[in-house]
Amino acid sequence: VAMVHYGNRAIVVDASLHTPNLGIHLGSPRLEATLHHVLFGKCHPNDAIYSHPSGVHVMPASHDYASIRDASLSEFHKTIDHLRTTSHLVVIDTSPGYGEDVGHAMHVSDGAVIITTPDLAAVSEAIRIKQFAADRDTPIIGAIVNRVHHDDAELSRRNISSLLQVPIISYVPEDDLVRKSQ
């Protein structure tokens, strides 16, 4: 949103091919054209881009089970290369973990941002994701710590930064209004 505020075009791609949720979170769960349609060769990438009220452009993934089941990433890099020619910033949102979709996203990315929560299990997983990125020569730009309560049950900012050995870009507090808005 900040990029758009300064007059730049930004696009977010939902590359969670098997667990797509970005469209739902942004209020567009069912759309005519999606990343899946682009990957299947059924439409041009520009046809699967939607403008969000914030000004950010979004390429959601399909929620159709057959599309999810049959998803292929063979054309993913071409899609991202095309989007780079039309936008100042392309953000690729992936599912957590080490799936093929995450590996492809890292392969075409200039860098990755790890999103974690401030608990030991999540930060331990973030350490493994950092190693997964290193195996793909994808630099980690930093980490965003989400759903922060600022209580004693959480790891401190210093501990998280020390464990991950990357800068903490942002701390996002837990907010009940987020849950209510969905």
N, C-alpha and C positions, 0 to 999 in steps of 0.2 A: 504494500500500500504506500510505503514511503517513496518508492521509486516512481510510482504513478503521480504522487503529489508533486514531485519535481519534474514532471513532464516526460518521463520515460515510460516505455511500454514494457510491461511485465506479464509473463504468462506462467501459470502453475499447471503442471501436467500431473494427472493422477496415474502414476505408473504402478499402482498396486493392482496388477492385472487380475489377481485371484481374490482379493479382498478390497474392492473399491469402495471408498466412503467419502471422498472429497466432494463429489456432487451432492451427496446427502447433507453434508455439513454446510454447504454453500447454498442450499435451497433448491437444487436442481437434480433430483434423483433419477428422472427418466428423460432422456433426450434422444433426438433423432439420430445424431451422429456423435460418436465418441472416439476415444483413442483406439478402442477395439476395431471400430469400423475402418479407421485409417490403416491399422496394421493388417487387416484382412483385404485391403485394397478396394474397399467399397466406397470410399470418399477421399477427397483431398484433405490434408491437414487443416487448411483454413476453414473447411466446413464443420469441423469439430471443435471450434473455438467459440466460447461464449463470453460475453462481457458481464462481469459481476457488478452490482451497484457501487462497489468500492473503487471501480475503475480497473481492477486487475482482470486480466483475461484468463480463462480457465479451459483446459482440455480435460474433461472428465473421462473416466473409464466407464464401461458398460456394467450394468447390474444383471444383465441377461445371463442366465446360467449357461446356455450353450456357448455364448461368447467367452465367458470366463473359462469354461472347460476346454475350449479349443484355442485359447490364446497362444499366439506365437510372437516371439520378440525379434524375428529375423529382420524386420523392417524398422525396428525401434530407432536405431542410430540415424537412419535417413530422416525419420520424422523429427527428431531433435535437431539435426543439422538444418532442416528447413525452418524450424521455429527460431533458431538462432539468427536467421537472416531477416526475421520480421520483428524481433523483440530485443530490447536492451538486456533483459534478464529472463532466463528460463529456469524456473524452479521445478525440480522433479521430486514429487512426493512419492515415497515408496512405503511399502509395508515394513514392519520391523522384521528382523531376521536375516537369513542368508540365502534366500531364494534366488532363482534364476533372474527374476525381475529386478531384484536389488542389485545383483551383479552387473546386469546390463546397464542399469541407471548409473552405477558408479563408473562403469567403463566409458560412458559418454560425457561424464561430468568433469568440470574443471576443479571441483572440490565438493566436499560433503559437510553437512552440519548434522551433528548427532543430537537427537531429541531424547531426553531421558527424564525420569522423575527422581526425586532426591532420596531414594531408598537403595539399600545395598544390592538387592537383586537386579534392579534396573541398571544401576551403574556398572555392575559386573557384566551385564549384557552389553552395555555401551562399550566397555573395554574390548569385548570380542568383536563388535562391529568395527571398532577402530582397526583391529588386526585384519579383519576381512577387507577393509578399504585399503590397507597397506599392501595386501596381497595383490590388489588390482591397481596399484600405483595411484590411488585417489587420495589427494591430501585432505586432511580434516581441517576445516577452517576454524571450528570451535564447537561448542555445545550449548544447547538451550535446555535449561532445567525447567520443566513444566509441572504444574499442579503442586506448587510449593505452599506449604502451610505455615512455615516458620515456627516449627515446634521442635522439641527435643527428640522426637522419634525419627527425624530426618538427618541425613548426612549434611554437614555444613558445606557452604560454598567452597571453602578452602580444601576440605577433604575431597570433594568431588573433583575439583580442579587438579588436585595432587594425584588422585587415582587415574583420571583420564589423561592427564598431562597435555591438556589443550585449554585454550582460553574459554571461559564461560561468557558467552555473548549476551545472554539474558536469563533472568529468573522470572518466570511467569507464575504469579500467585494463583492458587486455587480460587475459583469463583463459582458459587452456586448458580449465578445467573447464566453461565455457559450451559450447564445441564438443563436448566429451565427453558433456554432458548431453542433447544432441539426438539 
